[in-house]
Amino acid sequence: MLIEDASGLRRLLTECRVIAVVGVSAKSDRPSHYCSQYLIDHGYTVIPVNPGLKEVLGLTCYPDLAAIPVKVDMVNVFRNAEDVPPIAAEAVRIGARCLWLQLGIVNESAAEMASAAGLEVVMNHCVKMEHARVM
């Protein structure tokens, strides 16, 4: 199900407390980096995912979603739209509850696949900006 309304976004941000950030960067000026820091500062458990990094923000960085040893509520994606379908499939396989595609990222086929598997989907919204707006 595609979530776009403020009450749905607020519900997801209230209930999804463990967030895997796919495409996180170690560079502090990158949106994925400061968004992750913002989420940590607001009490979320952030799990960095980037195959090229071992650690980000003092946290272990995993190469993919399947390598994460804990249950993930939300998969927050900072990747190009064309890279999203395999990430969405992996989010389904690990039993995530939500697939959140950051501002500027839209992939209808990935959203449909995730929705069909029971995940709630957000596209083209920044999790940091939405948190500041609705919480």
VMD Tcl script that builds the backbone (N, CA, C; Angstrom):
set m [mol new atoms 405]
animate dup $m
set s [atomselect $m all]
$s set {name element resname resid chain x y z} {
  {N N MET 1 A 0.837 -1.178 0.000}
  {CA C MET 1 A 0.000 0.000 0.000}
  {C C MET 1 A 0.884 1.245 0.000}
  {N N LEU 2 A 0.596 2.168 -0.884}
  {CA C LEU 2 A 1.342 3.415 -0.977}
  {C C LEU 2 A 0.831 4.384 0.090}
  {N N ILE 3 A 1.737 4.899 0.889}
  {CA C ILE 3 A 1.406 5.836 1.963}
  {C C ILE 3 A 1.909 7.217 1.567}
  {N N GLU 4 A 1.016 8.207 1.580}
  {CA C GLU 4 A 1.405 9.575 1.236}
  {C C GLU 4 A 0.823 10.616 2.180}
  {N N ASP 5 A -0.201 10.259 2.928}
  {CA C ASP 5 A -0.871 11.233 3.783}
  {C C ASP 5 A -0.132 11.390 5.114}
  {N N ALA 6 A -0.286 12.531 5.732}
  {CA C ALA 6 A 0.426 12.845 6.975}
  {C C ALA 6 A 0.149 11.834 8.076}
  {N N SER 7 A -1.094 11.386 8.214}
  {CA C SER 7 A -1.400 10.437 9.288}
  {C C SER 7 A -0.728 9.086 9.041}
  {N N GLY 8 A -0.665 8.651 7.787}
  {CA C GLY 8 A 0.015 7.394 7.470}
  {C C GLY 8 A 1.514 7.495 7.677}
  {N N LEU 9 A 2.101 8.615 7.277}
  {CA C LEU 9 A 3.536 8.824 7.480}
  {C C LEU 9 A 3.853 8.881 8.981}
  {N N ARG 10 A 3.024 9.571 9.742}
  {CA C ARG 10 A 3.211 9.662 11.197}
  {C C ARG 10 A 3.138 8.273 11.830}
  {N N ARG 11 A 2.178 7.462 11.397}
  {CA C ARG 11 A 2.038 6.111 11.933}
  {C C ARG 11 A 3.293 5.279 11.641}
  {N N LEU 12 A 3.781 5.338 10.412}
  {CA C LEU 12 A 4.995 4.588 10.062}
  {C C LEU 12 A 6.187 5.061 10.891}
  {N N LEU 13 A 6.336 6.369 11.023}
  {CA C LEU 13 A 7.469 6.909 11.773}
  {C C LEU 13 A 7.358 6.641 13.271}
  {N N THR 14 A 6.162 6.399 13.745}
  {CA C THR 14 A 5.961 6.043 15.148}
  {C C THR 14 A 6.220 4.561 15.375}
  {N N GLU 15 A 5.774 3.724 14.461}
  {CA C GLU 15 A 5.833 2.271 14.651}
  {C C GLU 15 A 7.111 1.620 14.127}
  {N N CYS 16 A 7.734 2.187 13.120}
  {CA C CYS 16 A 8.951 1.599 12.535}
  {C C CYS 16 A 10.174 2.206 13.207}
  {N N ARG 17 A 10.742 1.503 14.152}
  {CA C ARG 17 A 11.839 2.048 14.963}
  {C C ARG 17 A 13.217 1.558 14.546}
  {N N VAL 18 A 13.291 0.461 13.776}
  {CA C VAL 18 A 14.566 -0.069 13.297}
  {C C VAL 18 A 14.616 0.166 11.788}
  {N N ILE 19 A 15.552 1.026 11.371}
  {CA C ILE 19 A 15.587 1.486 9.985}
  {C C ILE 19 A 16.921 1.144 9.341}
  {N N ALA 20 A 16.870 0.330 8.288}
  {CA C ALA 20 A 18.050 0.041 7.483}
  {C C ALA 20 A 18.155 1.132 6.418}
  {N N VAL 21 A 19.301 1.792 6.351}
  {CA C VAL 21 A 19.510 2.867 5.385}
  {C C VAL 21 A 20.416 2.341 4.267}
  {N N VAL 22 A 19.801 2.040 3.126}
  {CA C VAL 22 A 20.515 1.472 1.986}
  {C C VAL 22 A 21.088 2.605 1.135}
  {N N GLY 23 A 22.410 2.539 0.929}
  {CA C GLY 23 A 23.072 3.583 0.160}
  {C C GLY 23 A 23.631 4.682 1.037}
  {N N VAL 24 A 23.789 4.406 2.323}
  {CA C VAL 24 A 24.337 5.401 3.243}
  {C C VAL 24 A 25.765 5.756 2.830}
  {N N SER 25 A 26.139 6.996 3.046}
  {CA C SER 25 A 27.478 7.475 2.720}
  {C C SER 25 A 28.238 7.810 3.995}
  {N N ALA 26 A 29.545 7.654 3.938}
  {CA C ALA 26 A 30.404 8.041 5.065}
  {C C ALA 26 A 30.691 9.543 5.046}
  {N N LYS 27 A 30.359 10.207 3.945}
  {CA C LYS 27 A 30.607 11.650 3.813}
  {C C LYS 27 A 29.510 12.428 4.538}
  {N N SER 28 A 29.921 13.257 5.486}
  {CA C SER 28 A 28.956 13.948 6.347}
  {C C SER 28 A 28.094 14.969 5.617}
  {N N ASP 29 A 28.486 15.386 4.404}
  {CA C ASP 29 A 27.681 16.351 3.661}
  {C C ASP 29 A 26.653 15.693 2.745}
  {N N ARG 30 A 26.571 14.376 2.760}
  {CA C ARG 30 A 25.618 13.657 1.917}
  {C C ARG 30 A 24.286 13.487 2.645}
  {N N PRO 31 A 23.161 13.627 1.939}
  {CA C PRO 31 A 21.852 13.487 2.581}
  {C C PRO 31 A 21.680 12.169 3.342}
  {N N SER 32 A 22.189 11.063 2.809}
  {CA C SER 32 A 22.026 9.778 3.494}
  {C C SER 32 A 22.731 9.778 4.847}
  {N N HIS 33 A 23.825 10.494 4.947}
  {CA C HIS 33 A 24.601 10.560 6.189}
  {C C HIS 33 A 23.878 11.407 7.238}
  {N N TYR 34 A 23.527 12.641 6.853}
  {CA C TYR 34 A 22.905 13.488 7.877}
  {C C TYR 34 A 21.469 13.080 8.178}
  {N N CYS 35 A 20.795 12.427 7.242}
  {CA C CYS 35 A 19.468 11.869 7.535}
  {C C CYS 35 A 19.598 10.748 8.563}
  {N N SER 36 A 20.595 9.895 8.388}
  {CA C SER 36 A 20.819 8.804 9.344}
  {C C SER 36 A 21.144 9.361 10.724}
  {N N GLN 37 A 21.994 10.388 10.776}
  {CA C GLN 37 A 22.330 11.004 12.065}
  {C C GLN 37 A 21.086 11.595 12.717}
  {N N TYR 38 A 20.245 12.251 11.933}
  {CA C TYR 38 A 18.993 12.822 12.441}
  {C C TYR 38 A 18.123 11.725 13.064}
  {N N LEU 39 A 17.990 10.603 12.365}
  {CA C LEU 39 A 17.170 9.504 12.879}
  {C C LEU 39 A 17.737 8.966 14.187}
  {N N ILE 40 A 19.057 8.809 14.253}
  {CA C ILE 40 A 19.697 8.363 15.490}
  {C C ILE 40 A 19.402 9.362 16.615}
  {N N ASP 41 A 19.551 10.646 16.314}
  {CA C ASP 41 A 19.313 11.695 17.310}
  {C C ASP 41 A 17.872 11.712 17.806}
  {N N HIS 42 A 16.966 11.141 17.019}
  {CA C HIS 42 A 15.544 11.106 17.398}
  {C C HIS 42 A 15.113 9.723 17.889}
  {N N GLY 43 A 16.073 8.910 18.289}
  {CA C GLY 43 A 15.767 7.665 18.981}
  {C C GLY 43 A 15.565 6.427 18.134}
  {N N TYR 44 A 15.812 6.522 16.839}
  {CA C TYR 44 A 15.664 5.352 15.977}
  {C C TYR 44 A 16.942 4.513 16.001}
  {N N THR 45 A 16.791 3.224 15.778}
  {CA C THR 45 A 17.931 2.343 15.570}
  {C C THR 45 A 18.203 2.335 14.073}
  {N N VAL 46 A 19.365 2.846 13.691}
  {CA C VAL 46 A 19.740 2.938 12.280}
  {C C VAL 46 A 20.767 1.855 11.976}
  {N N ILE 47 A 20.540 1.156 10.878}
  {CA C ILE 47 A 21.458 0.120 10.420}
  {C C ILE 47 A 21.956 0.523 9.034}
  {N N PRO 48 A 23.214 0.956 8.941}
  {CA C PRO 48 A 23.767 1.358 7.646}
  {C C PRO 48 A 23.962 0.158 6.716}
  {N N VAL 49 A 23.653 0.364 5.430}
  {CA C VAL 49 A 23.844 -0.682 4.417}
  {C C VAL 49 A 24.563 -0.072 3.219}
  {N N ASN 50 A 25.788 -0.554 2.997}
  {CA C ASN 50 A 26.585 -0.134 1.852}
  {C C ASN 50 A 27.737 -1.133 1.721}
  {N N PRO 51 A 27.799 -1.873 0.618}
  {CA C PRO 51 A 28.835 -2.907 0.485}
  {C C PRO 51 A 30.260 -2.360 0.477}
  {N N GLY 52 A 30.441 -1.082 0.258}
  {CA C GLY 52 A 31.771 -0.497 0.199}
  {C C GLY 52 A 32.290 0.036 1.519}
  {N N LEU 53 A 31.490 -0.066 2.567}
  {CA C LEU 53 A 31.885 0.504 3.861}
  {C C LEU 53 A 31.809 -0.532 4.968}
  {N N LYS 54 A 32.667 -0.397 5.947}
  {CA C LYS 54 A 32.644 -1.281 7.124}
  {C C LYS 54 A 31.928 -0.620 8.307}
  {N N GLU 55 A 31.985 0.726 8.356}
  {CA C GLU 55 A 31.411 1.460 9.480}
  {C C GLU 55 A 30.961 2.843 9.020}
  {N N VAL 56 A 29.832 3.296 9.558}
  {CA C VAL 56 A 29.327 4.644 9.303}
  {C C VAL 56 A 28.693 5.137 10.597}
  {N N LEU 57 A 28.994 6.360 10.967}
  {CA C LEU 57 A 28.429 6.961 12.178}
  {C C LEU 57 A 28.711 6.109 13.418}
  {N N GLY 58 A 29.850 5.434 13.407}
  {CA C GLY 58 A 30.215 4.585 14.532}
  {C C GLY 58 A 29.450 3.271 14.590}
  {N N LEU 59 A 28.703 2.963 13.534}
  {CA C LEU 59 A 27.879 1.749 13.477}
  {C C LEU 59 A 28.434 0.787 12.436}
  {N N THR 60 A 28.270 -0.505 12.685}
  {CA C THR 60 A 28.642 -1.503 11.691}
  {C C THR 60 A 27.792 -1.297 10.447}
  {N N CYS 61 A 28.460 -1.311 9.297}
  {CA C CYS 61 A 27.775 -1.152 8.022}
  {C C CYS 61 A 27.709 -2.515 7.344}
  {N N TYR 62 A 26.532 -2.913 6.915}
  {CA C TYR 62 A 26.320 -4.227 6.307}
  {C C TYR 62 A 26.341 -4.124 4.788}
  {N N PRO 63 A 26.764 -5.196 4.108}
  {CA C PRO 63 A 26.851 -5.156 2.647}
  {C C PRO 63 A 25.495 -5.206 1.950}
  {N N ASP 64 A 24.502 -5.801 2.607}
  {CA C ASP 64 A 23.158 -5.900 2.034}
  {C C ASP 64 A 22.161 -6.168 3.160}
  {N N LEU 65 A 20.899 -6.141 2.834}
  {CA C LEU 65 A 19.855 -6.333 3.845}
  {C C LEU 65 A 19.894 -7.728 4.463}
  {N N ALA 66 A 20.225 -8.732 3.663}
  {CA C ALA 66 A 20.241 -10.113 4.157}
  {C C ALA 66 A 21.282 -10.327 5.248}
  {N N ALA 67 A 22.322 -9.517 5.281}
  {CA C ALA 67 A 23.398 -9.672 6.268}
  {C C ALA 67 A 23.040 -9.090 7.640}
  {N N ILE 68 A 21.969 -8.328 7.720}
  {CA C ILE 68 A 21.587 -7.689 8.985}
  {C C ILE 68 A 21.062 -8.751 9.950}
  {N N PRO 69 A 21.636 -8.823 11.169}
  {CA C PRO 69 A 21.271 -9.895 12.098}
  {C C PRO 69 A 20.031 -9.636 12.953}
  {N N VAL 70 A 19.362 -8.496 12.769}
  {CA C VAL 70 A 18.169 -8.182 13.566}
  {C C VAL 70 A 16.996 -7.887 12.639}
  {N N LYS 71 A 15.809 -7.877 13.199}
  {CA C LYS 71 A 14.591 -7.568 12.444}
  {C C LYS 71 A 14.585 -6.092 12.058}
  {N N VAL 72 A 14.316 -5.821 10.799}
  {CA C VAL 72 A 14.257 -4.459 10.275}
  {C C VAL 72 A 12.800 -4.084 10.033}
  {N N ASP 73 A 12.407 -2.913 10.530}
  {CA C ASP 73 A 11.042 -2.429 10.305}
  {C C ASP 73 A 10.919 -1.705 8.967}
  {N N MET 74 A 11.867 -0.806 8.711}
  {CA C MET 74 A 11.809 0.041 7.517}
  {C C MET 74 A 13.115 -0.068 6.738}
  {N N VAL 75 A 12.988 -0.154 5.415}
  {CA C VAL 75 A 14.143 -0.073 4.527}
  {C C VAL 75 A 14.060 1.281 3.839}
  {N N ASN 76 A 14.986 2.163 4.187}
  {CA C ASN 76 A 15.027 3.529 3.672}
  {C C ASN 76 A 16.094 3.576 2.583}
  {N N VAL 77 A 15.695 3.916 1.350}
  {CA C VAL 77 A 16.573 3.753 0.191}
  {C C VAL 77 A 17.090 5.085 -0.344}
  {N N PHE 78 A 18.424 5.194 -0.399}
  {CA C PHE 78 A 19.138 6.305 -1.020}
  {C C PHE 78 A 19.912 5.763 -2.217}
  {N N ARG 79 A 19.232 5.294 -3.213}
  {CA C ARG 79 A 19.855 4.757 -4.430}
  {C C ARG 79 A 19.051 5.263 -5.621}
  {N N ASN 80 A 19.621 5.133 -6.817}
  {CA C ASN 80 A 18.912 5.530 -8.030}
  {C C ASN 80 A 17.670 4.659 -8.206}
  {N N ALA 81 A 16.656 5.219 -8.815}
  {CA C ALA 81 A 15.386 4.510 -9.000}
  {C C ALA 81 A 15.560 3.167 -9.699}
  {N N GLU 82 A 16.464 3.101 -10.677}
  {CA C GLU 82 A 16.643 1.840 -11.403}
  {C C GLU 82 A 17.293 0.757 -10.546}
  {N N ASP 83 A 17.898 1.127 -9.435}
  {CA C ASP 83 A 18.526 0.162 -8.528}
  {C C ASP 83 A 17.554 -0.398 -7.487}
  {N N VAL 84 A 16.340 0.114 -7.446}
  {CA C VAL 84 A 15.411 -0.210 -6.362}
  {C C VAL 84 A 14.788 -1.613 -6.434}
  {N N PRO 85 A 14.433 -2.167 -7.611}
  {CA C PRO 85 A 13.754 -3.469 -7.617}
  {C C PRO 85 A 14.452 -4.581 -6.823}
  {N N PRO 86 A 15.755 -4.800 -6.967}
  {CA C PRO 86 A 16.362 -5.854 -6.148}
  {C C PRO 86 A 16.379 -5.521 -4.653}
  {N N ILE 87 A 16.439 -4.244 -4.326}
  {CA C ILE 87 A 16.387 -3.830 -2.921}
  {C C ILE 87 A 14.990 -4.112 -2.366}
  {N N ALA 88 A 13.974 -3.810 -3.159}
  {CA C ALA 88 A 12.599 -4.088 -2.736}
  {C C ALA 88 A 12.392 -5.585 -2.536}
  {N N ALA 89 A 12.928 -6.393 -3.455}
  {CA C ALA 89 A 12.799 -7.853 -3.320}
  {C C ALA 89 A 13.492 -8.340 -2.049}
  {N N GLU 90 A 14.641 -7.763 -1.745}
  {CA C GLU 90 A 15.365 -8.141 -0.535}
  {C C GLU 90 A 14.600 -7.690 0.715}
  {N N ALA 91 A 13.984 -6.524 0.647}
  {CA C ALA 91 A 13.167 -6.040 1.772}
  {C C ALA 91 A 12.017 -7.009 2.048}
  {N N VAL 92 A 11.425 -7.531 0.994}
  {CA C VAL 92 A 10.359 -8.533 1.141}
  {C C VAL 92 A 10.925 -9.793 1.793}
  {N N ARG 93 A 12.065 -10.276 1.299}
  {CA C ARG 93 A 12.673 -11.517 1.825}
  {C C ARG 93 A 13.018 -11.426 3.306}
  {N N ILE 94 A 13.459 -10.255 3.770}
  {CA C ILE 94 A 13.838 -10.144 5.190}
  {C C ILE 94 A 12.641 -9.832 6.090}
  {N N GLY 95 A 11.472 -9.648 5.492}
  {CA C GLY 95 A 10.274 -9.405 6.293}
  {C C GLY 95 A 10.132 -7.992 6.819}
  {N N ALA 96 A 10.699 -7.017 6.092}
  {CA C ALA 96 A 10.532 -5.619 6.497}
  {C C ALA 96 A 9.060 -5.238 6.402}
  {N N ARG 97 A 8.703 -4.230 7.120}
  {CA C ARG 97 A 7.318 -3.762 7.128}
  {C C ARG 97 A 7.087 -2.643 6.109}
  {N N CYS 98 A 8.136 -1.856 5.851}
  {CA C CYS 98 A 7.990 -0.658 5.023}
  {C C CYS 98 A 9.188 -0.490 4.098}
  {N N LEU 99 A 8.923 -0.084 2.871}
  {CA C LEU 99 A 9.947 0.311 1.905}
  {C C LEU 99 A 9.771 1.804 1.685}
  {N N TRP 100 A 10.788 2.589 2.066}
  {CA C TRP 100 A 10.702 4.052 1.964}
  {C C TRP 100 A 11.743 4.517 0.962}
  {N N LEU 101 A 11.287 5.089 -0.160}
  {CA C LEU 101 A 12.175 5.622 -1.186}
  {C C LEU 101 A 12.292 7.130 -0.985}
  {N N GLN 102 A 13.514 7.587 -0.837}
  {CA C GLN 102 A 13.790 8.985 -0.510}
  {C C GLN 102 A 13.323 9.951 -1.596}
  {N N LEU 103 A 13.384 11.220 -1.273}
  {CA C LEU 103 A 12.974 12.299 -2.158}
  {C C LEU 103 A 13.650 12.154 -3.523}
  {N N GLY 104 A 12.857 12.188 -4.578}
  {CA C GLY 104 A 13.372 12.066 -5.934}
  {C C GLY 104 A 13.438 10.640 -6.454}
  {N N ILE 105 A 13.116 9.662 -5.615}
  {CA C ILE 105 A 13.199 8.262 -6.030}
  {C C ILE 105 A 11.792 7.695 -6.206}
  {N N VAL 106 A 11.482 7.293 -7.430}
  {CA C VAL 106 A 10.193 6.694 -7.753}
  {C C VAL 106 A 10.449 5.475 -8.632}
  {N N ASN 107 A 9.919 4.335 -8.220}
  {CA C ASN 107 A 9.985 3.128 -9.044}
  {C C ASN 107 A 8.677 2.372 -8.823}
  {N N GLU 108 A 7.764 2.537 -9.759}
  {CA C GLU 108 A 6.426 1.968 -9.633}
  {C C GLU 108 A 6.446 0.440 -9.556}
  {N N SER 109 A 7.280 -0.217 -10.364}
  {CA C SER 109 A 7.289 -1.685 -10.350}
  {C C SER 109 A 7.797 -2.216 -9.010}
  {N N ALA 110 A 8.810 -1.582 -8.445}
  {CA C ALA 110 A 9.313 -1.997 -7.126}
  {C C ALA 110 A 8.254 -1.756 -6.056}
  {N N ALA 111 A 7.560 -0.631 -6.149}
  {CA C ALA 111 A 6.503 -0.318 -5.183}
  {C C ALA 111 A 5.372 -1.333 -5.273}
  {N N GLU 112 A 4.988 -1.702 -6.484}
  {CA C GLU 112 A 3.922 -2.686 -6.663}
  {C C GLU 112 A 4.331 -4.052 -6.116}
  {N N MET 113 A 5.575 -4.455 -6.368}
  {CA C MET 113 A 6.059 -5.734 -5.865}
  {C C MET 113 A 6.060 -5.741 -4.335}
  {N N ALA 114 A 6.575 -4.683 -3.737}
  {CA C ALA 114 A 6.619 -4.609 -2.277}
  {C C ALA 114 A 5.209 -4.580 -1.694}
  {N N SER 115 A 4.328 -3.784 -2.288}
  {CA C SER 115 A 2.936 -3.709 -1.817}
  {C C SER 115 A 2.242 -5.059 -1.919}
  {N N ALA 116 A 2.453 -5.756 -3.036}
  {CA C ALA 116 A 1.819 -7.062 -3.231}
  {C C ALA 116 A 2.270 -8.063 -2.172}
  {N N ALA 117 A 3.479 -7.862 -1.653}
  {CA C ALA 117 A 4.013 -8.749 -0.615}
  {C C ALA 117 A 3.627 -8.287 0.795}
  {N N GLY 118 A 2.862 -7.200 0.878}
  {CA C GLY 118 A 2.370 -6.741 2.177}
  {C C GLY 118 A 3.141 -5.596 2.816}
  {N N LEU 119 A 4.154 -5.064 2.138}
  {CA C LEU 119 A 4.889 -3.931 2.691}
  {C C LEU 119 A 4.146 -2.634 2.415}
  {N N GLU 120 A 4.257 -1.712 3.337}
  {CA C GLU 120 A 3.780 -0.361 3.094}
  {C C GLU 120 A 4.906 0.367 2.378}
  {N N VAL 121 A 4.545 1.246 1.439}
  {CA C VAL 121 A 5.538 1.885 0.583}
  {C C VAL 121 A 5.363 3.403 0.616}
  {N N VAL 122 A 6.497 4.089 0.720}
  {CA C VAL 122 A 6.549 5.545 0.595}
  {C C VAL 122 A 7.539 5.835 -0.521}
  {N N MET 123 A 7.157 6.702 -1.456}
  {CA C MET 123 A 8.060 7.084 -2.547}
  {C C MET 123 A 8.159 8.595 -2.608}
  {N N ASN 124 A 9.365 9.055 -2.988}
  {CA C ASN 124 A 9.581 10.474 -3.251}
  {C C ASN 124 A 9.310 11.354 -2.028}
  {N N HIS 125 A 9.710 10.869 -0.852}
  {CA C HIS 125 A 9.590 11.639 0.391}
  {C C HIS 125 A 10.859 11.450 1.208}
  {N N CYS 126 A 11.358 12.518 1.789}
  {CA C CYS 126 A 12.518 12.432 2.663}
  {C C CYS 126 A 12.057 12.080 4.079}
  {N N VAL 127 A 12.597 11.008 4.639}
  {CA C VAL 127 A 12.194 10.567 5.966}
  {C C VAL 127 A 12.506 11.636 7.018}
  {N N LYS 128 A 13.625 12.333 6.867}
  {CA C LYS 128 A 13.993 13.393 7.822}
  {C C LYS 128 A 13.006 14.559 7.740}
  {N N MET 129 A 12.716 14.997 6.536}
  {CA C MET 129 A 11.783 16.115 6.358}
  {C C MET 129 A 10.381 15.745 6.819}
  {N N GLU 130 A 9.947 14.526 6.506}
  {CA C GLU 130 A 8.610 14.095 6.929}
  {C C GLU 130 A 8.534 13.949 8.447}
  {N N HIS 131 A 9.591 13.457 9.064}
  {CA C HIS 131 A 9.603 13.356 10.522}
  {C C HIS 131 A 9.453 14.749 11.133}
  {N N ALA 132 A 10.225 15.698 10.633}
  {CA C ALA 132 A 10.148 17.076 11.149}
  {C C ALA 132 A 8.769 17.672 10.938}
  {N N ARG 133 A 8.118 17.293 9.848}
  {CA C ARG 133 A 6.804 17.857 9.509}
  {C C ARG 133 A 5.662 17.228 10.296}
  {N N VAL 134 A 5.656 15.900 10.431}
  {CA C VAL 134 A 4.461 15.231 10.983}
  {C C VAL 134 A 4.587 14.776 12.432}
  {N N MET 135 A 5.787 14.812 12.976}
  {CA C MET 135 A 5.946 14.292 14.338}
  {C C MET 135 A 5.971 15.427 15.365}
}
mol reanalyze $m
mol bondsrecalc $m
mol representation Tube
mol addrep $m
